[in-house]
Amino acid sequence: MKKIIYTLFCITAFLSVSQAQSNTEKEYTIYGDSKMTTEGVISGKELISLLETQDSAMVKVEGVISEVCSKKGCWMDVNLDGEETLFVRFMDYGFFMPLDAAGTTAIIEGMAKIEMQTVRWLKHKAEDAGETQEVIDAITKPIIAYSISEATGVILK
């Protein structure tokens, strides 16, 4: 009887350790669509190439968050390839990013496109980011940027 109990204990302990290692490998937090997975993720460079041939594309793209709205986490900039960034807002303001998420790797799901960001929006974004009035006043021209204006989900790694 002791051998059976000891054997069951060893099997349970082994399975617990295996499960813990499995969960550690998949440790991340999902915002928005709770059913979002990491399947089908593309790199920032792949997104840039894709948008050279299409005006928009439904994607899951991975990159490092470079900036988050400092007021409530309602937008973020994600580094795509070292030079280009992806501007991300969230569908229907249904979720927000942690204010300290900069530097975190993220997978963003949504319709990606290239869009013009107006001077008004750029000034608002600069205010949210806590820029000085001098920096805000220096914004005088719209820019063309990669964006996902209604992300359905984000996975933070």
ChimeraX attribute file (.defattr): number of C-alpha atoms within 10 A of each C-alpha:
attribute: neighborCount
match mode: 1-to-1
recipient: residues
	/A:1	6
	/A:2	7
	/A:3	8
	/A:4	9
	/A:5	10
	/A:6	11
	/A:7	12
	/A:8	12
	/A:9	12
	/A:10	12
	/A:11	11
	/A:12	12
	/A:13	12
	/A:14	12
	/A:15	12
	/A:16	12
	/A:17	11
	/A:18	12
	/A:19	11
	/A:20	11
	/A:21	11
	/A:22	11
	/A:23	11
	/A:24	10
	/A:25	8
	/A:26	10
	/A:27	9
	/A:28	12
	/A:29	11
	/A:30	16
	/A:31	20
	/A:32	19
	/A:33	15
	/A:34	12
	/A:35	8
	/A:36	17
	/A:37	15
	/A:38	15
	/A:39	7
	/A:40	8
	/A:41	15
	/A:42	16
	/A:43	15
	/A:44	22
	/A:45	15
	/A:46	15
	/A:47	22
	/A:48	19
	/A:49	11
	/A:50	16
	/A:51	15
	/A:52	12
	/A:53	8
	/A:54	11
	/A:55	11
	/A:56	18
	/A:57	14
	/A:58	12
	/A:59	19
	/A:60	26
	/A:61	24
	/A:62	25
	/A:63	23
	/A:64	22
	/A:65	24
	/A:66	17
	/A:67	20
	/A:68	26
	/A:69	24
	/A:70	18
	/A:71	12
	/A:72	12
	/A:73	20
	/A:74	20
	/A:75	23
	/A:76	24
	/A:77	21
	/A:78	30
	/A:79	21
	/A:80	22
	/A:81	16
	/A:82	11
	/A:83	6
	/A:84	15
	/A:85	21
	/A:86	26
	/A:87	22
	/A:88	23
	/A:89	22
	/A:90	25
	/A:91	17
	/A:92	10
	/A:93	13
	/A:94	14
	/A:95	18
	/A:96	19
	/A:97	21
	/A:98	15
	/A:99	16
	/A:100	13
	/A:101	18
	/A:102	18
	/A:103	14
	/A:104	14
	/A:105	18
	/A:106	23
	/A:107	24
	/A:108	28
	/A:109	26
	/A:110	22
	/A:111	16
	/A:112	28
	/A:113	21
	/A:114	18
	/A:115	16
	/A:116	12
	/A:117	16
	/A:118	15
	/A:119	15
	/A:120	13
	/A:121	12
	/A:122	17
	/A:123	19
	/A:124	13
	/A:125	18
	/A:126	18
	/A:127	17
	/A:128	17
	/A:129	14
	/A:130	14
	/A:131	12
	/A:132	10
	/A:133	11
	/A:134	8
	/A:135	12
	/A:136	17
	/A:137	10
	/A:138	9
	/A:139	15
	/A:140	12
	/A:141	10
	/A:142	13
	/A:143	12
	/A:144	10
	/A:145	15
	/A:146	23
	/A:147	23
	/A:148	25
	/A:149	19
	/A:150	17
	/A:151	27
	/A:152	21
	/A:153	23
	/A:154	27
	/A:155	21
	/A:156	20
	/A:157	13
